[in-house]
């Protein structure tokens, strides 16, 4: 079989050129598609050296972009090798250029991923440090005043200490909520339920809630952009953002005015909270939406509220910002949402719920108290349940999942509060075994895990309801009442 050298060269996956001593190309293969005669600048020095030293070269990076030659034979990114050749016809250098553009782009992606991972790691470390710092201050107050509370019999001091403990407990709860929301936003797991919302009613309800928190010297006003306006959006998330902005306005406006309102600009609704409070210096305004940033070190909170608001508004397709002339001159926070959302509207269940509510559990006077089995390994948490429900239920306590299964079989309780994380047998396994025994006793999961995915998993495992820690007494009572209704 005769092999045609020209055919071989033209089918090589790279550019092949031959250059004479005058640095003019007298040969190029088909792959190069070369119509020029001048060597690109990036190769000129290497070829000259090859002629002078009668040697070759490897690893020369070439680039059509760098050479800025309209008819360059080079790919976007290339790798060139050359060999010096001497024959009876004369001296020349053969150069082969391979296209490494895909490899170069892949490397760029890897480098960007590494940078992103390093930044995420640094952010995680910073986040944990900030959270640790923000937890220590209120915990210190709770621990200290809890001790003082047991050492004094003075009623006024006890009331003062209890108030301090409650305030700092709320700070920890808010931090836990903010950290959870931040994690949900980062992972894309934050839930958005879209439905129609009466904007004027929304503004009025927000103002009413803010007014309950203000001092007597602060007035809360409403400004409606239209006589009526209906918007399809995620009302719960919009309420979360608005309450965060209003809480900040209340905190920094000891006396004066707070105005909450909206106006319509084209296909956007612009909401705003304007106050006459302490204001924000111009040089600080660029930092307010950064995580863990606070204007003053003595501010309460971890500096997560506004960054979470930013995540929510951007997810809704809008923007958020602020205007302030400076310290002492008030501040206006604003955000926009589109009037038309691309998301599917979800059913509003508030109108389908049965009218009226049954009596609270604590107000019922049954002939015989219902039996409540509480599976809880933490003594302090059990004592809280006992204080809440001891007068209205006959309480049975299980320290772990195994005891819960045994006591459920023995006493056939009317209701079970099941902690999920317990030593030995956890709440998942205990509930599975109780259900396998044929028991239909209502079981409410009580857990510190609060992601939506955790709730979905729990509700698929035979539980009747789900409550996250720290428990909200009203929510828990409502869940218990529903589970005890006939037919549930």
C-alpha positions as CSV (number, residue, x, y, z in Angstrom):
1,X,0.0,0.0,0.0
2,X,1.4,3.4,-1.0
3,X,0.9,6.2,1.5
4,X,0.6,9.7,0.2
5,X,2.5,12.0,2.5
6,X,0.3,15.0,1.6
7,X,-2.8,13.1,2.4
8,X,-1.3,12.3,5.9
9,X,-0.4,15.9,6.6
10,X,-3.7,17.2,5.5
11,X,-5.5,14.9,7.9
12,X,-3.5,15.7,11.0
13,X,-5.5,17.2,13.8
14,X,-3.4,20.3,13.8
15,X,-1.7,23.0,11.7
16,X,1.6,22.1,10.0
17,X,3.7,24.8,8.4
18,X,7.3,25.0,7.1
19,X,9.3,28.2,7.4
20,X,12.5,29.2,5.6
21,X,15.4,31.2,6.8
22,X,13.7,34.5,5.8
23,X,10.8,33.5,8.2
24,X,8.4,33.1,5.2
25,X,6.1,30.2,5.1
26,X,6.5,28.1,2.0
27,X,4.2,25.2,3.0
28,X,1.0,24.7,5.1
29,X,-1.3,21.7,5.4
30,X,-5.0,21.8,4.7
31,X,-5.9,22.0,8.4
32,X,-4.1,25.4,8.8
33,X,-6.0,26.9,5.9
34,X,-3.1,29.3,5.6
35,X,-3.1,31.9,2.9
36,X,-0.5,34.2,4.5
37,X,3.3,34.1,4.2
38,X,4.4,35.9,7.4
39,X,5.0,34.1,10.7
40,X,2.9,35.2,13.7
41,X,4.8,37.3,16.2
42,X,4.4,34.8,19.0
43,X,6.4,32.2,17.0
44,X,9.0,34.5,15.4
45,X,11.6,34.4,18.2
46,X,11.3,30.6,18.7
47,X,11.9,30.0,15.0
48,X,14.8,32.4,14.8
49,X,16.4,30.6,17.7
50,X,15.8,27.2,16.1
51,X,17.7,28.3,13.0
52,X,20.6,29.9,15.1
53,X,21.0,26.9,17.4
54,X,19.9,24.2,14.8
55,X,17.5,22.8,17.4
56,X,13.8,22.5,18.0
57,X,11.3,23.9,20.6
58,X,8.3,22.7,22.5
59,X,5.6,24.2,24.6
60,X,5.2,27.5,22.9
61,X,1.7,29.0,23.6
62,X,0.2,30.7,20.6
63,X,-3.1,32.6,20.3
64,X,-5.0,34.1,17.4
65,X,-6.4,36.7,19.9
66,X,-2.9,37.7,21.1
67,X,-1.5,38.0,17.6
68,X,-4.5,40.0,16.4
69,X,-3.9,38.8,12.9
70,X,-6.9,38.7,10.6
71,X,-5.7,35.6,8.8
72,X,-4.0,33.9,11.6
73,X,-3.6,30.1,11.3
74,X,-3.7,29.8,15.0
75,X,-6.7,28.6,17.1
76,X,-8.0,30.7,19.9
77,X,-5.5,28.9,22.2
78,X,-2.8,26.7,20.7
79,X,0.3,24.7,21.6
80,X,3.3,24.8,19.2
81,X,6.3,22.6,18.7
82,X,9.0,23.0,16.0
83,X,11.9,21.1,14.6
84,X,15.0,22.3,12.6
85,X,15.5,20.4,9.3
86,X,18.5,20.7,6.9
87,X,18.5,19.1,3.4
88,X,20.2,19.5,0.1
89,X,17.3,21.9,-0.9
90,X,18.1,24.1,2.1
91,X,17.3,24.8,5.8
92,X,13.8,25.1,7.2
93,X,11.8,24.7,10.4
94,X,8.7,22.6,10.6
95,X,6.1,23.8,13.1
96,X,3.0,21.9,14.3
97,X,0.3,23.8,16.2
98,X,-2.4,21.8,18.1
99,X,-5.7,23.4,19.2
100,X,-6.0,23.4,23.0
101,X,-9.0,25.8,23.2
102,X,-11.4,23.2,24.7
103,X,-8.7,22.2,27.3
104,X,-8.1,25.8,28.1
105,X,-11.8,26.6,28.6
106,X,-12.1,23.5,30.7
107,X,-9.2,24.6,32.9
108,X,-10.8,28.0,33.2
109,X,-14.0,26.4,34.5
110,X,-12.0,24.3,37.0
111,X,-10.1,27.4,38.2
112,X,-13.4,29.3,38.6
113,X,-14.9,26.3,40.5
114,X,-11.9,26.2,42.8
115,X,-12.1,29.9,43.5
116,X,-15.8,29.6,44.2
117,X,-15.2,26.7,46.5
118,X,-12.5,28.6,48.4
119,X,-14.7,31.6,48.7
120,X,-17.6,29.5,49.9
121,X,-15.3,27.8,52.5
122,X,-14.1,31.2,53.7
123,X,-17.7,32.5,53.8
124,X,-18.7,29.4,55.8
125,X,-15.9,29.9,58.3
126,X,-16.8,33.6,58.7
127,X,-20.5,32.7,59.0
128,X,-19.9,30.2,61.8
129,X,-17.7,32.7,63.6
130,X,-20.3,35.4,63.4
131,X,-23.1,33.0,64.5
132,X,-21.0,31.8,67.4
133,X,-20.4,35.4,68.4
134,X,-24.0,36.4,68.1
135,X,-25.2,33.4,70.2
136,X,-22.8,34.1,73.1
137,X,-24.1,37.5,74.1
138,X,-27.8,36.5,74.6
139,X,-26.8,33.2,76.0
140,X,-24.6,34.9,78.5
141,X,-27.5,37.1,79.6
142,X,-29.9,34.1,79.8
143,X,-27.5,32.0,81.9
144,X,-26.6,34.9,84.1
145,X,-30.1,36.2,84.8
146,X,-31.5,32.7,85.2
147,X,-29.1,32.2,88.1
148,X,-30.0,35.6,89.6
149,X,-33.7,34.7,89.2
150,X,-33.3,31.8,91.5
151,X,-31.3,33.8,94.1
152,X,-33.8,36.6,94.7
153,X,-37.2,36.7,96.2
154,X,-37.9,40.3,95.2
155,X,-40.9,40.3,92.8
156,X,-39.8,43.4,90.9
157,X,-36.4,42.0,90.3
158,X,-37.8,38.6,89.3
159,X,-40.0,40.3,86.8
160,X,-37.1,42.4,85.4
161,X,-34.8,39.3,85.1
162,X,-37.6,37.3,83.4
163,X,-38.1,40.1,80.9
164,X,-34.4,40.1,80.1
165,X,-34.3,36.4,79.7
166,X,-37.3,36.5,77.4
167,X,-35.8,39.3,75.2
168,X,-32.6,37.4,74.8
169,X,-34.4,34.2,74.1
170,X,-36.3,36.0,71.2
171,X,-32.9,37.2,69.9
172,X,-31.6,33.6,69.7
173,X,-34.8,32.4,68.1
174,X,-34.6,35.2,65.5
175,X,-31.0,34.3,64.8
176,X,-32.0,30.6,64.3
177,X,-34.8,31.7,61.9
178,X,-32.4,33.9,60.0
179,X,-29.7,31.3,59.7
180,X,-32.3,28.8,58.5
181,X,-33.7,31.2,55.9
182,X,-30.2,32.0,54.7
183,X,-29.4,28.3,54.3
184,X,-32.7,27.8,52.4
185,X,-31.9,30.7,50.1
186,X,-28.4,29.4,49.4
187,X,-29.7,25.9,48.6
188,X,-32.7,27.1,46.6
189,X,-35.1,25.4,49.1
190,X,-37.0,28.5,50.2
191,X,-40.7,28.0,49.6
192,X,-42.7,30.5,47.6
193,X,-46.5,30.1,47.4
194,X,-48.0,32.4,44.8
195,X,-51.5,33.7,44.9
196,X,-53.5,36.9,44.6
197,X,-53.0,39.6,47.2
198,X,-55.0,42.7,48.0
199,X,-52.1,45.3,48.2
200,X,-54.0,48.0,50.2
201,X,-55.1,45.4,52.8
202,X,-51.5,44.2,52.9
203,X,-50.1,47.7,53.6
204,X,-52.8,48.3,56.2
205,X,-52.0,45.1,58.1
206,X,-48.3,45.8,58.0
207,X,-48.8,49.3,59.4
208,X,-51.1,48.0,62.2
209,X,-48.5,45.4,63.3
210,X,-45.7,48.1,63.2
211,X,-47.9,50.5,65.2
212,X,-48.1,48.0,68.1
213,X,-44.3,48.1,68.4
214,X,-43.7,51.8,68.3
215,X,-43.3,54.3,71.1
216,X,-46.1,56.8,71.9
217,X,-44.0,59.5,70.2
218,X,-43.9,57.7,66.8
219,X,-46.7,57.8,64.3
220,X,-47.2,55.1,61.6
221,X,-48.8,56.3,58.3
222,X,-50.2,54.4,55.2
223,X,-49.8,55.6,51.7
224,X,-51.9,53.8,49.0
225,X,-50.8,54.2,45.3
226,X,-54.2,53.3,44.0
227,X,-57.8,53.0,45.4
228,X,-57.4,49.3,44.9
229,X,-54.8,46.9,43.5
230,X,-54.5,43.1,43.3
231,X,-51.1,41.5,42.8
232,X,-50.2,37.9,42.2
233,X,-47.0,37.2,44.3
234,X,-45.8,35.3,47.3
235,X,-47.6,37.1,50.2
236,X,-45.8,35.3,53.0
237,X,-42.4,36.2,51.7
238,X,-43.5,39.8,50.9
239,X,-44.7,40.0,54.5
240,X,-41.3,38.7,55.8
241,X,-39.5,41.5,53.8
242,X,-41.9,44.3,54.8
243,X,-41.9,43.3,58.5
244,X,-38.1,43.3,58.5
245,X,-38.0,46.8,57.1
246,X,-40.6,48.0,59.5
247,X,-38.9,46.5,62.5
248,X,-35.7,48.3,61.5
249,X,-37.7,51.6,61.1
250,X,-39.3,51.1,64.5
251,X,-35.9,50.3,66.1
252,X,-34.2,53.4,64.8
253,X,-37.1,55.9,65.1
254,X,-37.6,56.7,68.8
255,X,-39.9,59.5,67.9
256,X,-41.2,60.9,64.6
257,X,-43.0,59.3,61.6
258,X,-42.9,56.0,59.8
259,X,-44.6,55.7,56.5
260,X,-45.4,52.4,54.7
261,X,-46.8,52.5,51.2
262,X,-46.5,51.7,47.6
263,X,-46.8,53.2,44.1
264,X,-47.0,51.7,40.6
265,X,-44.5,52.4,37.9
266,X,-45.2,50.7,34.6
267,X,-45.1,46.9,35.1
268,X,-43.7,47.2,38.7
269,X,-45.1,47.9,42.1
270,X,-42.7,49.8,44.3
271,X,-43.1,49.3,48.1
272,X,-41.3,51.5,50.6
273,X,-40.8,52.1,54.3
274,X,-39.8,55.7,55.1
275,X,-38.8,56.9,58.5
276,X,-37.5,60.1,60.2
277,X,-35.1,58.1,62.4
278,X,-31.3,58.0,62.8
279,X,-30.5,57.5,59.0
280,X,-27.4,55.9,57.5
281,X,-24.2,57.6,56.5
282,X,-23.5,57.6,52.8
283,X,-20.3,55.6,53.1
284,X,-22.1,52.9,55.0
285,X,-25.0,52.4,52.7
286,X,-23.2,50.1,50.3
287,X,-22.7,47.6,53.1
288,X,-26.3,47.2,54.4
289,X,-27.2,44.2,52.3
290,X,-24.0,42.3,53.2
291,X,-24.3,39.4,55.5
292,X,-23.5,40.0,59.2
293,X,-22.9,43.8,58.6
294,X,-24.3,46.1,61.3
295,X,-24.2,49.8,61.5
296,X,-23.3,49.8,65.1
297,X,-21.7,47.1,67.3
298,X,-24.4,47.5,69.9
299,X,-27.2,46.7,67.4
300,X,-29.3,43.7,68.2
301,X,-29.5,41.0,65.6
302,X,-26.8,39.3,63.5
303,X,-27.1,41.3,60.3
304,X,-28.9,38.7,58.3
305,X,-32.3,40.2,57.9
306,X,-31.6,42.6,55.0
307,X,-29.5,40.1,53.0
308,X,-32.3,37.6,53.3
309,X,-34.7,40.3,52.1
310,X,-32.5,40.9,49.1
311,X,-32.5,37.2,48.3
312,X,-36.3,37.0,48.5
313,X,-36.9,40.1,46.3
314,X,-34.5,39.1,43.7
315,X,-36.1,35.7,43.5
316,X,-39.5,37.4,43.0
317,X,-37.9,39.3,40.0
318,X,-37.5,42.7,41.7
319,X,-34.9,44.9,43.2
320,X,-34.3,46.4,46.7
321,X,-32.4,49.4,47.9
322,X,-32.3,52.4,50.2
323,X,-32.0,56.2,50.2
324,X,-30.7,58.3,53.1
325,X,-29.3,61.8,53.2
326,X,-27.1,60.8,56.1
327,X,-27.1,60.2,59.8
328,X,-30.0,61.8,61.7
329,X,-31.9,62.5,58.5
330,X,-34.1,59.4,58.2
331,X,-34.1,56.6,55.7
332,X,-36.2,55.1,53.0
333,X,-36.0,51.4,52.2
334,X,-37.7,50.3,49.0
335,X,-38.2,47.2,46.9
336,X,-40.0,46.4,43.7
337,X,-41.9,43.3,42.4
338,X,-43.4,42.8,38.9
339,X,-47.1,43.3,38.5
340,X,-47.2,40.1,36.4
341,X,-45.5,37.0,37.8
342,X,-44.5,34.1,35.5
343,X,-45.2,31.6,38.3
344,X,-48.4,29.6,38.6
345,X,-50.8,30.9,41.1
346,X,-51.5,28.5,44.0
347,X,-54.9,28.0,45.7
348,X,-55.7,30.3,48.6
349,X,-56.7,28.0,51.3
350,X,-57.8,30.7,53.7
351,X,-61.3,30.9,52.1
352,X,-61.9,27.2,52.1
353,X,-61.3,26.6,55.8
354,X,-64.4,26.0,57.8
355,X,-65.8,29.1,59.5
356,X,-65.3,29.4,63.2
357,X,-63.0,27.6,65.5
358,X,-63.5,25.1,68.3
359,X,-62.7,25.9,71.8
360,X,-59.1,26.0,73.0
361,X,-57.9,22.8,74.7
362,X,-57.2,24.7,77.9
363,X,-60.8,25.9,78.1
364,X,-62.4,22.4,77.7
365,X,-63.7,20.7,80.8
366,X,-64.0,17.0,79.7
367,X,-65.3,14.5,82.1
368,X,-62.1,12.6,81.8
369,X,-58.8,14.1,80.8
370,X,-57.3,12.8,77.5
371,X,-54.1,10.8,77.7
372,X,-51.0,12.5,76.2
373,X,-47.9,10.5,75.6
374,X,-44.8,12.7,75.4
375,X,-41.6,11.1,73.9
376,X,-38.8,13.6,74.8
377,X,-35.3,12.9,76.0
378,X,-34.6,16.4,77.2
379,X,-35.8,16.9,80.8
380,X,-36.1,20.7,80.4
381,X,-38.3,20.3,77.3
382,X,-40.5,17.7,79.0
383,X,-41.0,20.0,82.0
384,X,-42.1,22.7,79.6
385,X,-44.7,20.4,78.1
386,X,-45.8,19.4,81.6
387,X,-46.3,23.0,82.6
388,X,-48.3,23.7,79.5
389,X,-50.5,20.6,79.4
390,X,-50.4,19.1,82.9
391,X,-53.8,20.5,83.9
392,X,-55.6,19.4,80.8
393,X,-54.1,16.0,80.0
394,X,-53.1,12.9,81.8
395,X,-49.4,12.8,80.8
396,X,-47.2,9.8,80.2
397,X,-43.5,10.4,79.6
398,X,-41.2,8.3,77.5
399,X,-37.5,9.0,77.5
400,X,-36.8,7.5,74.1
401,X,-38.3,5.8,71.1
402,X,-38.3,2.3,72.6
403,X,-40.2,3.5,75.7
404,X,-42.7,5.4,73.5
405,X,-43.5,2.2,71.6
406,X,-44.0,0.2,74.8
407,X,-46.1,2.9,76.5
408,X,-48.2,3.5,73.4
409,X,-49.1,-0.2,73.4
410,X,-49.8,-0.3,77.1
411,X,-51.9,2.9,77.6
412,X,-53.3,3.5,74.1
413,X,-53.0,7.3,74.5
414,X,-55.3,9.8,72.8
415,X,-52.4,11.8,71.4
416,X,-48.6,11.4,71.1
417,X,-46.0,14.2,70.9
418,X,-42.9,12.5,69.3
419,X,-39.5,14.1,69.4
420,X,-37.6,13.1,66.3
421,X,-34.0,13.0,67.6
422,X,-33.6,10.7,70.6
423,X,-30.9,8.3,71.7
424,X,-31.3,4.7,70.7
425,X,-34.5,4.5,68.8
426,X,-35.4,7.8,67.2
427,X,-38.9,9.2,66.5
428,X,-39.0,7.9,62.9
429,X,-38.5,4.3,63.9
430,X,-40.8,4.6,67.0
431,X,-43.6,6.0,64.8
432,X,-43.1,3.2,62.2
433,X,-43.4,0.5,64.9
434,X,-46.5,2.1,66.4
435,X,-48.2,2.3,63.0
436,X,-47.2,-1.3,62.3
437,X,-49.0,-2.4,65.5
438,X,-52.2,-1.1,64.0
439,X,-52.5,2.0,66.2
440,X,-54.1,5.0,64.6
441,X,-53.3,7.3,67.5
442,X,-52.5,10.9,66.2
443,X,-48.8,11.5,66.4
444,X,-47.3,15.0,66.2
445,X,-43.6,15.3,65.2
446,X,-41.7,17.8,67.3
447,X,-38.2,18.5,65.9
448,X,-35.5,21.0,65.6
449,X,-35.2,20.3,61.9
450,X,-37.1,22.9,60.0
451,X,-36.3,22.5,56.3
452,X,-39.3,21.9,54.0
453,X,-37.7,18.6,52.9
454,X,-37.6,17.5,56.5
455,X,-41.3,18.3,56.9
456,X,-42.2,16.4,53.7
457,X,-40.2,13.3,54.8
458,X,-41.9,13.4,58.3
459,X,-45.4,13.7,56.9
460,X,-44.8,10.7,54.6
461,X,-43.8,8.5,57.6
462,X,-47.2,8.3,59.4
463,X,-47.2,11.5,61.4
464,X,-50.4,13.6,61.6
465,X,-48.7,17.0,62.1
466,X,-45.4,18.6,62.4
467,X,-44.1,21.3,64.8
468,X,-40.6,22.7,64.7
469,X,-38.6,23.7,67.8
470,X,-38.5,26.0,69.6
471,X,-42.2,25.4,69.9
472,X,-44.8,28.1,69.4
473,X,-47.5,27.4,72.1
474,X,-50.4,28.6,69.9
475,X,-49.3,26.5,66.9
476,X,-48.8,23.4,69.0
477,X,-52.2,23.8,70.7
478,X,-53.9,24.3,67.3
479,X,-52.2,21.1,65.9
480,X,-53.2,19.1,69.0
481,X,-56.7,20.4,68.8
482,X,-57.0,19.4,65.2
483,X,-55.6,15.9,65.9
484,X,-58.1,15.4,68.7
485,X,-61.1,16.4,66.6
486,X,-63.6,13.6,65.8
487,X,-62.8,11.9,62.6
488,X,-59.1,12.9,62.6
